[in-house]
Amino acid sequence: MKSLFAAIRFLTVLPLPSADPEDAAVLGRSTRFFPVIGLLAGLVMVGLDAVLGAVLPAGPRNVLIVLAMVGVSGGLHLDGLADTADGFLSSRPRERVLEIMKDSRIGTMGVLAIVGALALKVSALASIPADRRWPALLLMPLAGRTALVIAMNVLPYARPTGLGATFEAHKSRWDAIWAIGILAMTGYAAAGWHGLCAAAGTIIVTVVVALWSQSKIGGWTGDTVGAACELCETVPALLAGVP
């Protein structure tokens, strides 16, 4: 249960109390609960969408749902996407890329990445047939959190120290397999073959981001896995609109 609570504190803005400073081993093992947090966030999105649908037209509802997805994590993963875009698209050497990503200031590429990601999610939701909307909303946060676990496991941590080193020391390939299994089973139960395609698309996008990260900095950081999370959140909505 400690690892579950650590995952909730790490991935969401819920202010769960913690009597002691976060134990590194507990936090490091919390990745097995990342897909659970994603599934719970998806259920919240489905419920919120039902409420908003009773009072708002489709356009504002799509925008508010996307903002709610960002708000669940306090913008943590969106910030990672921006930092990754600033670093990877700077055409600088590895060490300079890592410095840029660590800089709290946002650059032009980061702004473009944020605007592009949010616009893509809103437009993807607008293109989904009504009967596929709730499965897509359920799967979007789950796909993103599954991407976090996969990305952490396919590459080594790129920095010598930092919060990511805690996860690196306790990562397990079984956590990635578990996360993929939850996404695939939930996807098939909610949306049939479209759900399985969403799971496959999530894996593909995560691997592509991982390969790019490997080529640029030799591993993963919190920013790159956050970027994978944001990009993979879009996958279920995009594929739900495919006939």
Backbone hydrogen bonds, N-H to C=O, Kabsch-Sander energy under -0.5 kcal/mol:
donor,donor_aa,acceptor,acceptor_aa,energy
5,F,1,M,-2.6
6,A,2,K,-2.2
7,A,3,S,-2.2
8,I,4,L,-2.2
9,R,5,F,-2.5
10,F,6,A,-2.2
11,L,7,A,-2.7
12,T,8,I,-1.8
13,V,72,V,-1.4
16,L,14,L,-1.9
27,L,23,D,-2.5
28,G,24,A,-2.8
29,R,25,A,-1.9
30,S,27,L,-1.2
31,T,28,G,-0.6
32,R,29,R,-1.1
33,F,30,S,-2.1
34,F,31,T,-1.4
37,I,33,F,-2.3
38,G,34,F,-2.3
39,L,35,P,-2.4
40,L,36,V,-2.4
41,A,37,I,-2.5
42,G,38,G,-2.1
43,L,39,L,-2.1
44,V,40,L,-2.0
45,M,41,A,-2.1
46,V,42,G,-2.2
47,G,43,L,-2.2
48,L,44,V,-2.9
49,D,45,M,-2.5
50,A,46,V,-1.7
51,V,47,G,-1.8
52,L,48,L,-2.9
53,G,49,D,-2.5
54,A,50,A,-0.7
54,A,51,V,-0.9
55,V,52,L,-1.4
56,L,52,L,-2.6
61,R,57,P,-1.7
62,N,58,A,-2.5
63,V,59,G,-1.8
64,L,60,P,-2.5
65,I,61,R,-2.2
66,V,62,N,-2.1
67,L,63,V,-2.4
68,A,64,L,-2.2
69,M,65,I,-1.9
70,V,66,V,-1.8
71,G,67,L,-2.6
72,V,68,A,-1.8
73,S,69,M,-0.7
73,S,70,V,-0.7
74,G,71,G,-1.0
75,G,70,V,-2.3
76,L,73,S,-1.1
79,D,75,G,-2.3
80,G,76,L,-1.4
81,L,77,H,-2.1
82,A,78,L,-2.1
83,D,79,D,-2.5
84,T,80,G,-2.4
85,A,81,L,-2.4
86,D,82,A,-2.4
87,G,83,D,-2.3
88,F,84,T,-3.2
89,L,85,A,-1.8
90,S,87,G,-1.3
91,S,88,F,-0.6
97,V,93,P,-2.5
98,L,94,R,-2.3
99,E,95,E,-1.7
100,I,96,R,-2.5
101,M,97,V,-2.3
102,K,98,L,-1.4
103,D,99,E,-1.1
103,D,100,I,-0.6
111,V,107,G,-2.2
112,L,108,T,-2.4
113,A,109,M,-2.2
114,I,110,G,-2.2
115,V,111,V,-2.6
116,G,112,L,-2.7
117,A,113,A,-2.5
118,L,114,I,-2.5
119,A,115,V,-2.5
120,L,116,G,-2.4
121,K,117,A,-2.0
122,V,118,L,-2.4
123,S,119,A,-2.6
124,A,120,L,-2.3
125,L,121,K,-2.4
126,A,122,V,-1.7
127,S,123,S,-0.9
127,S,124,A,-0.7
128,I,125,L,-1.0
132,R,129,P,-1.8
133,R,129,P,-0.6
133,R,130,A,-0.9
134,W,130,A,-0.5
136,A,132,R,-1.7
137,L,133,R,-2.4
138,L,134,W,-2.1
139,L,135,P,-2.1
140,M,136,A,-2.1
142,L,138,L,-0.7
143,A,139,L,-3.2
144,G,140,M,-1.9
145,R,141,P,-2.2
146,T,142,L,-2.2
147,A,143,A,-2.0
148,L,144,G,-1.4
149,V,145,R,-1.4
150,I,146,T,-2.4
151,A,147,A,-2.9
152,M,148,L,-1.9
153,N,149,V,-1.2
153,N,150,I,-0.7
154,V,150,I,-1.7
155,L,151,A,-0.7
158,A,220,W,-2.9
165,A,162,G,-1.2
166,T,162,G,-0.6
166,T,163,L,-1.4
167,F,163,L,-1.0
168,E,164,G,-2.5
169,A,165,A,-1.9
170,H,166,T,-0.6
170,H,167,F,-0.7
171,K,167,F,-0.7
171,K,168,E,-0.6
175,D,172,S,-1.0
176,A,172,S,-1.0
177,I,173,R,-2.3
178,W,174,W,-2.7
179,A,175,D,-2.3
180,I,176,A,-2.5
181,G,177,I,-2.4
182,I,178,W,-2.3
183,L,179,A,-2.3
184,A,180,I,-2.8
185,M,181,G,-2.7
186,T,182,I,-2.6
187,G,183,L,-2.6
188,Y,184,A,-2.5
189,A,185,M,-2.3
190,A,186,T,-2.3
191,A,187,G,-2.9
192,G,188,Y,-1.7
194,H,191,A,-1.3
196,L,192,G,-1.7
197,C,193,W,-2.5
198,A,194,H,-1.9
199,A,195,G,-1.9
200,A,196,L,-2.5
201,G,197,C,-2.9
202,T,198,A,-2.1
203,I,199,A,-1.9
204,I,200,A,-2.3
205,V,201,G,-2.7
206,T,202,T,-2.3
207,V,203,I,-2.4
208,V,204,I,-2.4
209,V,205,V,-2.4
210,A,206,T,-2.5
211,L,207,V,-2.8
212,W,208,V,-2.2
213,S,209,V,-2.5
214,Q,210,A,-2.7
215,S,211,L,-2.1
216,K,212,W,-1.8
217,I,213,S,-2.9
218,G,213,S,-0.9
218,G,214,Q,-0.9
219,G,213,S,-0.9
220,W,156,P,-2.6
225,V,221,T,-2.1
226,G,222,G,-1.6
227,A,223,D,-2.2
228,A,224,T,-2.1
229,C,225,V,-2.1
230,E,226,G,-2.3
231,L,227,A,-2.4
232,C,228,A,-2.5
233,E,229,C,-1.7
234,T,230,E,-0.7
234,T,231,L,-0.8
235,V,231,L,-0.6
235,V,232,C,-0.6
238,L,234,T,-2.3
239,L,235,V,-2.6
240,A,236,P,-1.6
241,G,237,A,-0.8
241,G,238,L,-0.6
242,V,239,L,-1.2
